[in-house]
């Protein structure tokens, strides 16, 4: 299952459904990060990718990845940054990819290499491949301990914290 980041409600519903199925089937559950999933859409000759998802509020979820053989390795934690800041800090040798481009493509300078639009989106088969790799190579956490990857509180939680 895709663990995020992404839509607060979408992640909550998706992970809850996956956990319920794991419970009912008595099986384990593997997760994949949204940005890593999209990195695997890059052509095999790319060595670096800059992946971004729209985080709303003029921000993106962003992470840079480096190819290590057949896998992608995150060069830092996925973070939330202002879209303008993200576009200004892109690594020149990286392929720029991810759904945030539907909204922020015009911020990416012309000298940057941008992936083809069909490759901007997560693919279920990649989530499956990453999950199978986890099953083969790493102990999996108990499914009931898994939580969506939220990088900030929901809009409702933020509003609740505002002074009245």
FENHU-V810339 format. One record per pair of residues at least 12 apart in sequence whose C-alpha atoms are under 10 Angstrom apart, sorted by sequence separation. I is the first residue (numbers start at 1). J is the second residue. If there is no record, write none. Layout:
i=I j=J
i=I j=J
This chain:
i=2 j=14
i=3 j=15
i=18 j=30
i=38 j=50
i=39 j=51
i=50 j=62
i=51 j=63
i=52 j=64
i=63 j=75
i=64 j=76
i=96 j=108
i=1 j=14
i=2 j=15
i=18 j=31
i=36 j=49
i=38 j=51
i=39 j=52
i=50 j=63
i=51 j=64
i=63 j=76
i=64 j=77
i=101 j=114
i=1 j=15
i=15 j=29
i=37 j=51
i=38 j=52
i=49 j=63
i=50 j=64
i=51 j=65
i=62 j=76
i=63 j=77
i=64 j=78
i=101 j=115
i=1 j=16
i=35 j=50
i=36 j=51
i=38 j=53
i=49 j=64
i=50 j=65
i=62 j=77
i=63 j=78
i=102 j=117
i=1 j=17
i=2 j=18
i=15 j=31
i=35 j=51
i=48 j=64
i=49 j=65
i=50 j=66
i=62 j=78
i=63 j=79
i=96 j=112
i=97 j=113
i=98 j=114
i=101 j=117
i=1 j=18
i=34 j=51
i=35 j=52
i=48 j=65
i=49 j=66
i=61 j=78
i=62 j=79
i=63 j=80
i=83 j=100
i=87 j=104
i=92 j=109
i=95 j=112
i=96 j=113
i=97 j=114
i=98 j=115
i=1 j=19
i=34 j=52
i=35 j=53
i=47 j=65
i=48 j=66
i=49 j=67
i=60 j=78
i=61 j=79
i=62 j=80
i=86 j=104
i=87 j=105
i=90 j=108
i=94 j=112
i=95 j=113
i=96 j=114
i=97 j=115
i=98 j=116
i=99 j=117
i=102 j=120
i=34 j=53
i=47 j=66
i=48 j=67
i=60 j=79
i=61 j=80
i=62 j=81
i=87 j=106
i=88 j=107
i=89 j=108
i=90 j=109
i=92 j=111
i=93 j=112
i=94 j=113
i=95 j=114
i=96 j=115
i=97 j=116
i=98 j=117
i=99 j=118
i=101 j=120
i=46 j=66
i=47 j=67
i=48 j=68
i=59 j=79
i=60 j=80
i=61 j=81
i=62 j=82
i=83 j=103
i=84 j=104
i=87 j=107
i=88 j=108
i=92 j=112
i=93 j=113
i=94 j=114
i=95 j=115
i=96 j=116
i=97 j=117
i=98 j=118
i=99 j=119
i=100 j=120
i=46 j=67
i=47 j=68
i=59 j=80
i=60 j=81
i=61 j=82
i=62 j=83
i=83 j=104
i=86 j=107
i=87 j=108
i=88 j=109
i=91 j=112
i=92 j=113
i=97 j=118
i=98 j=119
i=99 j=120
i=100 j=121
i=45 j=67
i=47 j=69
i=59 j=81
i=60 j=82
i=61 j=83
i=85 j=107
i=86 j=108
i=87 j=109
i=90 j=112
i=97 j=119
i=98 j=120
i=99 j=121
i=44 j=67
i=49 j=72
i=58 j=81
i=59 j=82
i=60 j=83
i=63 j=86
i=84 j=107
i=97 j=120
i=98 j=121
i=99 j=122
i=39 j=63
i=48 j=72
i=50 j=74
i=58 j=82
i=59 j=83
i=60 j=84
i=62 j=86
i=83 j=107
i=84 j=108
i=96 j=120
i=97 j=121
i=98 j=122
i=39 j=64
i=40 j=65
i=42 j=67
i=44 j=69
i=47 j=72
i=48 j=73
i=49 j=74
i=55 j=80
i=57 j=82
i=58 j=83
i=59 j=84
i=60 j=85
i=61 j=86
i=83 j=108
i=87 j=112
i=35 j=61
i=39 j=65
i=44 j=70
i=48 j=74
i=52 j=78
i=54 j=80
i=55 j=81
i=56 j=82
i=57 j=83
i=58 j=84
i=59 j=85
i=60 j=86
i=64 j=90
i=3 j=30
i=4 j=31
i=6 j=33
i=34 j=61
i=35 j=62
i=36 j=63
i=39 j=66
i=40 j=67
i=48 j=75
i=51 j=78
i=52 j=79
i=53 j=80
i=55 j=82
i=56 j=83
i=59 j=86
i=60 j=87
i=64 j=91
i=1 j=29
i=2 j=30
i=3 j=31
i=4 j=32
i=5 j=33
i=6 j=34
i=35 j=63
i=36 j=64
i=39 j=67
i=52 j=80
i=55 j=83
i=66 j=94
i=1 j=30
i=2 j=31
i=3 j=32
i=4 j=33
i=5 j=34
i=6 j=35
i=35 j=64
i=36 j=65
i=52 j=81
i=54 j=83
i=65 j=94
i=1 j=31
i=2 j=32
i=3 j=33
i=4 j=34
i=5 j=35
i=35 j=65
i=40 j=70
i=53 j=83
i=64 j=94
i=65 j=95
i=1 j=32
i=2 j=33
i=3 j=34
i=4 j=35
i=40 j=71
i=52 j=83
i=64 j=95
i=1 j=33
i=2 j=34
i=4 j=36
i=39 j=71
i=40 j=72
i=64 j=96
i=1 j=34
i=2 j=35
i=4 j=37
i=39 j=72
i=2 j=36
i=39 j=73
i=52 j=86
i=2 j=37
i=36 j=71
i=37 j=72
i=39 j=74
i=52 j=87
i=36 j=72
i=50 j=86
i=62 j=98
i=36 j=73
i=50 j=87
i=61 j=98
i=36 j=74
i=62 j=100
i=35 j=74
i=50 j=89
i=51 j=90
i=60 j=99
i=61 j=100
i=50 j=90
i=60 j=100
i=49 j=90
i=50 j=91
i=59 j=100
i=60 j=101
i=36 j=78
i=49 j=91
i=50 j=92
i=35 j=78
i=48 j=91
i=49 j=92
i=50 j=93
i=51 j=94
i=34 j=78
i=48 j=92
i=49 j=93
i=50 j=94
i=51 j=95
i=52 j=96
i=53 j=97
i=54 j=98
i=56 j=100
i=60 j=104
i=33 j=78
i=48 j=93
i=49 j=94
i=50 j=95
i=51 j=96
i=52 j=97
i=53 j=98
i=54 j=99
i=55 j=100
i=58 j=103
i=59 j=104
i=47 j=93
i=48 j=94
i=49 j=95
i=50 j=96
i=51 j=97
i=52 j=98
i=53 j=99
i=54 j=100
i=58 j=104
i=6 j=53
i=7 j=54
i=46 j=93
i=47 j=94
i=48 j=95
i=49 j=96
i=50 j=97
i=51 j=98
i=52 j=99
i=53 j=100
i=54 j=101
i=56 j=103
i=5 j=53
i=6 j=54
i=7 j=55
i=46 j=94
i=47 j=95
i=48 j=96
i=49 j=97
i=50 j=98
i=51 j=99
i=52 j=100
i=53 j=101
i=54 j=102
i=5 j=54
i=6 j=55
i=7 j=56
i=46 j=95
i=49 j=98
i=51 j=100
i=52 j=101
i=53 j=102
i=54 j=103
i=5 j=55
i=6 j=56
i=51 j=101
i=53 j=103
i=54 j=104
i=53 j=104
i=43 j=95
i=52 j=104
i=42 j=95
i=42 j=96
i=6 j=61
i=42 j=97
i=5 j=61
i=39 j=95
i=41 j=97
i=4 j=61
i=5 j=62
i=39 j=96
i=41 j=98
i=39 j=97
i=38 j=97
i=39 j=98
i=71 j=130
i=38 j=98
i=37 j=98
i=38 j=99
i=35 j=97
i=35 j=98
i=34 j=98
i=35 j=99
i=49 j=113
i=50 j=114
i=49 j=114
i=49 j=115
i=53 j=120
i=52 j=120
i=53 j=121
i=51 j=120
i=78 j=149
i=80 j=151
i=43 j=115
i=79 j=151
i=80 j=152
i=5 j=78
i=42 j=115
i=78 j=151
i=79 j=152
i=4 j=78
i=5 j=79
i=41 j=115
i=42 j=116
i=5 j=80
i=41 j=116
i=43 j=119
i=41 j=118
i=42 j=119
i=41 j=119
i=42 j=120
i=40 j=119
i=41 j=120
i=39 j=119
i=41 j=121
i=38 j=119
i=39 j=120
i=41 j=122
i=38 j=120
i=39 j=121
i=40 j=122
i=41 j=123
i=38 j=121
i=39 j=122
i=40 j=123
i=37 j=121
i=38 j=122
i=37 j=122
i=38 j=123
i=41 j=126
i=35 j=121
i=36 j=122
i=37 j=123
i=40 j=126
i=34 j=121
i=35 j=122
i=37 j=124
i=39 j=126
i=40 j=127
i=34 j=122
i=37 j=125
i=38 j=126
i=33 j=122
i=34 j=123
i=37 j=126
i=38 j=127
i=36 j=126
i=37 j=127
i=40 j=130
i=61 j=151
i=36 j=127
i=37 j=128
i=37 j=129
i=34 j=127
i=37 j=130
i=32 j=126
i=33 j=127
i=36 j=130
i=32 j=127
i=31 j=127
i=32 j=128
i=55 j=151
i=30 j=127
i=31 j=128
i=32 j=129
i=33 j=130
i=55 j=152
i=30 j=128
i=32 j=130
i=31 j=130
i=32 j=131
i=30 j=130
i=31 j=131
i=30 j=131
i=31 j=132
i=29 j=131
i=30 j=132
i=32 j=134
i=30 j=133
i=31 j=134
i=30 j=134
i=29 j=134
i=30 j=135
i=29 j=135
i=28 j=135
i=30 j=138
i=30 j=139
i=31 j=140
i=30 j=140
i=31 j=141
i=28 j=139
i=29 j=140
i=30 j=141
i=28 j=140
i=29 j=141
i=30 j=142
i=31 j=143
i=28 j=141
i=29 j=142
i=30 j=143
i=28 j=142
i=29 j=143
i=27 j=142
i=28 j=143
i=29 j=144
i=31 j=146
i=33 j=148
i=34 j=149
i=27 j=143
i=28 j=144
i=30 j=146
i=31 j=147
i=33 j=149
i=26 j=143
i=29 j=146
i=31 j=148
i=2 j=122
i=22 j=142
i=23 j=143
i=22 j=143
i=23 j=144
i=2 j=124
i=22 j=144
i=1 j=124
i=19 j=142
i=20 j=143
i=2 j=126
i=3 j=127
i=19 j=143
i=20 j=144
i=2 j=127
i=18 j=143
i=19 j=144
i=1 j=127
i=2 j=128
i=19 j=145
i=1 j=128
i=16 j=143
i=19 j=146
i=15 j=143
i=16 j=144
i=19 j=147
i=1 j=130
i=2 j=131
i=15 j=144
i=1 j=131
i=16 j=146
i=15 j=146
i=16 j=147
i=15 j=147
i=16 j=148
i=15 j=148
i=14 j=148
i=12 j=147
i=13 j=148
i=11 j=147
i=12 j=148
i=11 j=148
i=12 j=149
i=10 j=148
i=11 j=149
i=12 j=150
i=9 j=148
i=11 j=150
i=8 j=148
i=7 j=148
i=8 j=149
i=6 j=148
i=8 j=150
i=3 j=146
i=4 j=147
i=5 j=148
i=6 j=149
i=7 j=150
i=8 j=151
i=3 j=147
i=4 j=148
i=5 j=149
i=6 j=150
i=8 j=152
i=3 j=148
i=4 j=149
i=5 j=150
i=6 j=151
i=8 j=153
i=9 j=154
i=2 j=148
i=3 j=149
i=4 j=150
i=5 j=151
i=8 j=154
i=1 j=148
i=2 j=149
i=3 j=150
i=4 j=151
i=5 j=152
i=7 j=154
i=8 j=155
